[in-house]
Amino acid sequence: MTQDKQHSLLNRGEDACNVLKKHIDNKDIIRIISHNDADGISAAGVIAKAIKEEDGQFHVSLIPRLKIDTIKELHNEQYELFVFCDMGSAYIDEINRLKKDVIVADHHQPSKTKEEEHVTHVNPHLFEIDGSKDLSGSGSSYLCVKPMNKKHLAILALVGAFGDMQYNNGFTGVNEIILKDAINSGKLEVFKHLKIVSKDQEPLFKSLAYTLNPPLTGLTGDLEASQEFLEKMGVSYGIKFNDLEDEEKDILKDELVKINPEICSDLFYVAQESPAIRSLEDFSSILDACGKNKKTGLGFSIAIGERGNALDAAITQLNTYRSHLMKGFQWIRREGAVEKEDIQYLYSEDNKLKTIIGTLAGVGLSIDLFNPKKPVIGLSRFQKDIKISGRTTREMVKKGVDLGKALDATSRSFGGQGGGHDIAAGAMIPYDSKDNFLNLVDDMIKDQLNKNNRS
């Protein structure tokens, strides 16, 4: 049954590929609209690189969220094909009104509206496949070019999957198919290794503190604790991991495995790449940092192959992003979350925390900074609006929590918009509805849990 569903999804991807090839052959400039996070940048990169390799042309925009007004503005653009990556599935009704060809390559929970004939909708949820763990937005985009024999682009799709936190001690579902393509491209190596970040670039204590996935409880997000951890072991905290003696590496590995056994697992590595992005996780972190720091054009240039000065600039963005994350974790350890009956929330107006509050919420849950039995709702003020980032655990999803549905329904009650996945979702609401919104989300999560208990 699972294989049948995957086969149907792959067929849908082939349908999209045929549409894409038709417009490349017609010499049409293809309009790409994608999300501005690591998954969205990777997704746009997959489509754009495929077009470029086929001698086609494209025009790309990377945006923080898709709005109805954004889609309306596209009516005024004279393109024959629009491609929405890592977004669009919640707006099929509005997208249907674009009377040109459209491809939607997404993995978020779709609306109930059926796409019209000129819209090719590639989304795992349409085939009862979980888009929160089995296929990312860049993965859906890869399925749209896979029939062109673009296995090397599967690597970029995996970069996006890492950005969407879909790697959980292994890939599952359609991501496994993409992984096989990436390995068969001859460029990706997979081997067991210590999965701390920036082994060649950062002092060891920073590599530990910057490692978010797999999480290292007590070390992730805490530079001081990471330094003390290494000092107690008698290992120099200021040296880079790759400069350690073999015996020191073994000692470190043994101690880290005690914290999280998953820290020593598969490493996904492209030997021909620049050192900073040879690890796909490190590549993903750089794209994520560019997105968070509003340098999406820079991130996109890296995704489609720019290196040299562009990569140096992107590494600078990564350093800034990590600095903000460390301050964010300090804030959480100091202030904690405000707990309601069935949710807990964070609220900030700090400019440096606004773009990373979702990451803080998700990683904070994984390193025991929050109550794991309550979803975390992060709220960031943007003038008259509040951006919402919700995160929960797989265990709470099994108990009935669906943040995508909860944030979609509650945000609409206040004239906002929202959606996403069961485990991670987002929304925008008016600032003056903050307290009522939190009360309603709390009630809705309680209802979801109660319904699951009754069933």
C-alpha positions, 0 to 999 in steps of 0.5 A, a space after each residue: 500500500 505504501 509503495 502504491 502511494 509513493 508510486 502515485 506521488 512519483 507519477 504526479 511529479 512526472 506530470 509536473 516534469 512534463 509541464 516544466 519541460 514543455 515550457 523550457 522547450 518553448 523558451 518561456 521564462 519560468 516564474 518561481 516563488 518559494 519560501 525563504 527558509 533552508 527548505 524553500 531556498 533548496 527547493 527553488 535551487 532544485 527547480 532553477 538548476 534543472 531549468 538552467 541545465 536545460 538551457 532555460 530561463 527563470 525568475 525567482 522570488 523568495 518570500 517569508 510567507 504566501 499571501 492572497 495579495 501576493 497571488 493576486 499580484 501574479 495576475 499582472 505578471 506575463 509568464 506562462 508557467 508559475 512554480 510554487 515551491 515549499 508553499 501554495 498548497 493552502 491556497 489552491 482556490 486562489 492559485 486556480 485563478 491564475 489562468 496560466 500553467 502552475 506547478 505547486 511543489 509543496 509538503 504542507 497540509 493542503 486546502 480541501 479545494 481541488 486543483 483545476 486542470 492547468 494546476 499540477 499539485 505535487 504534495 505528499 499529503 494528497 497521497 496519504 504520505 506525511 509531509 512533516 517527516 517523509 518529504 520536504 518542500 525541496 523533495 517535492 520540487 525534486 520529484 518535479 525534475 527527477 524524470 529529467 535524470 537529475 540525480 545530482 539534484 537529489 543532494 540539494 533536496 536532502 539539504 532542504 530536508 535537513 533544514 526542515 528537520 526531517 532527519 531523525 536518526 535516518 530518513 523515511 518515506 520518499 526521502 529514502 528514495 531521494 537519498 538513493 538517487 543522491 548516492 547513485 549520483 556518485 557524489 554523495 558519501 554516507 558513513 558513520 561519524 560524529 555529527 557535530 557541526 563545523 568540525 573544520 571551521 569552529 573551536 570545539 566548544 562552539 561546535 558542540 554548542 552549535 549542534 542542534 540536531 541531534 541535540 546534546 542536552 546540557 551542551 546545545 545552545 550553551 557555550 559556557 557549559 560546552 567549554 566546561 564539559 571539555 575542560 573536565 575531560 582534559 580536552 582543549 576547548 579552543 582547538 578544532 575537532 579535526 585537529 584533535 589527536 585520535 585518542 582525544 577524538 575517541 574520548 570525546 565520542 564516548 562522552 557525547 554518545 552517553 548524552 545522545 547515542 544518535 550523535 554518532 551516526 550517518 554523516 552525509 558528505 560531498 567530498 568535492 565541495 568546499 569544506 564549509 558545506 561538505 556536510 549536508 547539515 552544514 550546507 543546510 545551516 548556511 542556507 537557513 542563516 541566509 534566510 533568517 538574516 534576510 539574505 535570501 539572494 545570497 542563500 539562493 546563489 549558494 544553492 545554485 552553485 556560487 562559491 568563493 566570495 559568496 560562500 564567504 559572505 554566507 559563512 558570515 551570515 551563519 556566524 551572526 545567526 549562531 550568535 543570535 541563537 546563543 543569546 536566544 537560548 540564554 534568554 530561554 534559560 533565564 525566562 522560561 516559557 509561560 505555561 497555560 493549561 495545555 500549551 506554553 508560550 514565548 513572547 518577544 519584541 527583540 529584533 534578534 529573536 524574531 526570526 529564530 523563535 521557531 528554532 528556539 521553540 523546537 530545539 528547546 523542546 529537544 534539549 529539555 528546556 520546556 515541558 515536553 507535554 505541552 506544545 510551545 507557541 512562539 510569538 514575535 511582534 512585527 509592528 501591528 502583527 504577531 508572527 506565530 511559530 508552533 512546535 511540539 513533539 512526535 509523542 504529542 502528535 501521537 496523542 492527537 495534537 495537530 498544530 497545523 490545524 490548530 493554528 489555521 483555525 485559530 488564526 482565521 478566527 482573528 482575521 489572520 492566516 496559518 497552517 503547516 504540519 502537525 508537529 510544526 506550524 505557523 501563523 500571522 495574527 493582529 497584535 491586539 488579538 494576542 491574548 484571545 488567540 492564546 486562550 483559543 489555541 489552548 482550548 483547541 489543543 485541549 479538544 484535540 487531546 480529549 478527542 484522541 483520548 475518547 477514540 
